[in-house]
């Protein structure tokens, strides 16, 4: 019996997903995002008309990655207004949870060791979900990994490896269990020397919030995507939305497309940011238990009802690997996964066993 975490109450529609899963060809290459909010000129807008329905699509950069928002309605100007509100919400979420400039999160980190710090209800909510992701994954997802990140510089012209002494010194300040979140009183307590990075879950939260805006504004069919985090509402005209899974060793290709309706699809992988030394790949998904790049999966795709929680779970799958990861997935209600092991073998959760995916990625 899978554990039910509560949540939206939506039922995953795996029967049509299993029947319609198809192999795919080429996908759009990953775009290097702008460092801050884009101006309107940086947003690409397109339209598709089918009968009396209009689909408007916006693409650009936000939250350190590329974004895509699509919405279907009757009036193009009204759809654009609503998409603009959803984009504003993505930008607002970025402003709250970024660590690249002053934010509520950086102010919280600066007060580590000062006891219970008042925070917004939104910060308490997301940190509560983050701690739950840590608990469910036995520490494979840990937002206190932040002290480890400076040790791995993926932008350096000549990257170097940290010493074991540096890693062990940083690991003393990594343990999600030491975050004290009081949702009722909206306070968070961090031990001295600890700091938080929400990069592994905030994009999923932003996608959930942007979709909430679309729903509140009367959109019944739409899609929000930020990097590898996607939420699909209703249908794209009369067909499910098509969500690609990248080939982790050829990121301009995909090895499958998931047709989804009212679902979230979150993908994490070791192919977005990495460097190589002596033929060894060192990527940006850090195992918070060892302080080193994870060695569990090349990529992990999690399909479920909530982008926020599933974003953290997808990150953890890359750390845990197929065997330990799938054991957790099978205990989660309404959640499925496609995991690509370090050997290129494709592993499917029980709800996807007959999906027809290739057994190996090359």
N, C-alpha and C positions, 0 to 999 in steps of 0.2 A: 504494500500500500504506500503510495507516495504521500509525503507530508504536504498539507495545504497551508500555505503561508497567508491565506486571505488575499486581499488585493482587489482587483477590478471585477472579478467574477466572470470574465470572458472565458469562453471555452475555445481552445485551440482547434482549428479545423484541419486535422491532419489527413482526413480521407482525401479531400481534393488535392492536398499538398503531395501526398504519395502518388496519386494518379498523374499529376501534371509536372513533376520534377523532370527537368530536361537538361541535357548537356548543352554547354554554351560555347561560343567562340571567343571573341576578343572583348575586353572591357576597357573603359577609360583609365588611363594611367593615373596614378596618385599625383595630386597636385601639391606643390609646396605652398602652404598657406601664408597669407600676409601676417605680420607680427601683431597687428592691432586691428581695430574695427575697420572694415573696408568702407570706402565712400560709395555712393550710389553708382558711380561709373564703373566700379569693379564688379557689379552684379549683372549677370546675363539673364535676360528674361525672354521666354519663348511661349508661344501659344499653339494649342491644337484644338480644332473645333470638330465636334462630332454631333450631328443633329443640332439640337438646341443647347447642348452642353459645351462649355468652354473649359479646357484645362490650361492653367497658367503655371509655369515652372520658373523658379528663380534659382540661380546657382551663384556661389561666390565663396568667400572665406569667413570663418568665424570660429572661435574657441580653439585656435591653433590648427585648424583643419579645414577641409572643404565642406560646404553645406549644400543641400538640395532640398527645396520645399516645393511640393506640387499640390494644387488644390483644384477641384472641379466644381463648377457652378454655372449660373446662367449669365452673369454679368462680369465681364473681364475687369472693369474698374473696381468693382466691389471685391472681387477675388484678390486683386493686387493689394487693396487696402488691408485685407485680412492677413495675407502672406507677410506684409510689412509688419503687422503687429506680432506675428509669430517670430519673425527675424529679430525684432526688438527684444523679444523675450529671451531668445538665445544669447543675444549680446548682454542682456541684464544678468543672466545666469553666469556668463563668463566673468563679468565684473565682480560678482560676489565671490566666486570660488577660484579665481586665478591666483597663482603664486608668482607670476612674472612682473606684476606691478602691485602697488598697494591695493588691498582689498580687505573685506571682512575676514577672510581666511588668514592673510598675512598678519593682520592685527591680532587674531587669536594666537597664532604661532608665537608672536612676540611676547605674549603674556603666559607662556608655559612656565609652570612652577609657581604661579601666583594664586592658586586655588581655583574655585569655580568662577568662570568668567561668563558674564551675560552675553548671549548671542541671539541672533534672530531665530524665530521658530523654524525658518527654512534651513539654517545652518544646523540646528539641532536635529531636524528631520533627516537630512542627508548624512550626517555623521552617525545617526542611529542606524540607518540602513547600511552604512559602511561597516560598522561594527558587527552587524548581523551577517554580512557577507564574510567577514573574517571568521566568525564563529562557524558558519555552515561549511566553510572550506578549510577549517582547521589551520587558519593562519596563512594559507596560500595567497589570500588577498589581504593586504595590510596597508592602510593609508598612512601609517607612521613610518613607512619605508623612506621618507624624504631625506633623512641624513645620508642615505646611501647614494642618492642620485648624483651629487657632485663628483663622486669617484669615477663616474663613467661619462666621459665627455664625447658625445657622438658627433660634435661639430668641429672638433680639433683637427687641424691639418695633419698633425702627426700624433694620433691618439696613443695613449700609454695605459697599461693595466695598473690598477691599484694594488698595493701590497696587502698581504694577509693581515698585517697589523692594522692598516687603515680600515679594512673591512670589519674586523672584529671590534674596533673602537666604535664604528658607526652602529653596529648591530646592538650595542648596549642601549641604544635609544630607539629600538624598533620593537614594538609589541602593542598591537591594537587593543589588547585586553586592559591596558592601563589608561585608555581613554574613558573618562567618566562623563556620560551624556545624560543630562536630566531633561527629558522632553517636556515634562510638566512645567518646570520653571525656566526653561530655555537657557540652560547653562552648560558649559563644557569645561572640564578640567583636564589639563595636560601636565604630565610630570616635567620637571625641569630638564632641559636639553632635548625634549621631544618636539617634533614638528610634523605637520600633516600636509600631504599632497593628495588632492582629490582628482588628479588627472585620469585615474582608472575608472571613475564612476560619474564624474560631473557631466560629461557629454551625454551619457544616457539620461541623466536627470534633465538636461536641457532639451533633449528630444521629447521626453514626456511632457514637459511644461509647454513647449511650442505646440505640440499636438493638442494639449488642453485649450490653448488659445483658438486653434482652428475649430474645435468642437463647440466652444462657447460662442463663436461667431457664426454658427450655423453651417459649417462645412461638414458634410457627411462622407466625402470621399477625398482622401488626400494622403500625402506621404511627407515625412520629415526625416532627413538623413544628415548626420554630422559625422564625417569620417566613416568608421565602420559601424556606427550606431544608427539603426533605422527603425521607424515605427510606421506601419501602414494601416490606414483607416479605410474601411469599405473596399471599393474596387476602382480600377482605372478603366472608366467606362464600363464595359460589360465583362471585363476579365480581371483576374487577380493581379496585384502588383508583382513585378518580377524583380527579385533581389538577388544579385550576383554574389557568389563566393569566389574570391580571388584564388588563383594558384599561388601559394606562398613562395614558390621559387621562380615564378615568372609573373610578376604582379601586374603586367599589362594584359594578362589573360585570366579567364575564370574557368573553373572546372565544373561548375554547376550553377543553375539558377533556381531559386526557390519561389514558387508562386504563393503569395501570402495574402490573407484577408484578415484584418483586425488582429495583427500580430506584430511582434517586435523581433528583429533579427540583429544580433550584436556579434561582430567579428573582431577578434584580436589576433595579432600575429607578430612574428619576429622579423618581418620584412620591411617595416616602415622606416625604422631608424636603426642603423647598425654600422659597425666598422669591422674590418678583418685584420688580424695580425697572424702571420705565419699560417695562413689558410684557415684559421679559426674565426668563426662569426661570433661577435659580441653585440647583442641587441638590447633594446631599451626596456624590455619587460624583465624587471629584476625580481628574482626569487627572494622575498623578504626573510626567508628562513636561513639562506646562505649568504646573501649579499651579493650574489653573482647573477648574471643573465640566466633566465630560466632555461631548462633543458627538457621540458615536458612535451610541448607540441609546437610544430611550425605555425599552426593556426588553429583557432577554436571559434566555432560559430554556435551561438546559443539562440534558440528560438523560444520565445515565451511571451507572457502578457505585459511585462513591465520592463521598459528599457533601462531604468535606473538599476534595479537589482540585477538584471541579466547582464548589464555591462560589467559589473564587478565579478560576476560568475565567469564570464568569458575570459577575463584577465586571469583569474585563478586557474582555469583549465590549461592555459599555456604553461603555468607553473607546475601543475600536478601531473600532467600527462594523461594518456588515454585510459589506463586501467583505473587509477585512483580517481580521475576526473569523472569518468562514467559512473562509478559507484555513487558519487554525490548527485549527479544529474538524475539518476534513476530514483532518488529519494525526493526529488522536487516535483511538486504538482504542476502539471501543464507546461513543463519545460522539456525541450529536446535539444540535442546537440550533434554537431558534425565536427569531429576532432581529427586533425591530420598530425600523426605522430612524427617524430624526428626522422623516422625511416621512410616517410612518405606514405605510409599506410593510412587509409581512411577508416575511421571508426564511427559507427552510428549508434545512437541511443535506440531503445526498444521501439519507440514510436516511428522511427525512420528506417527500420530494418529492411523494408521492401521498397525503399525509395528509388532504387536503381542508380545510385551514385557509383562512380568508379571506385574500385577497391584500393587504388593507389594514385598518388599525385607525383608527377615527374617534372 
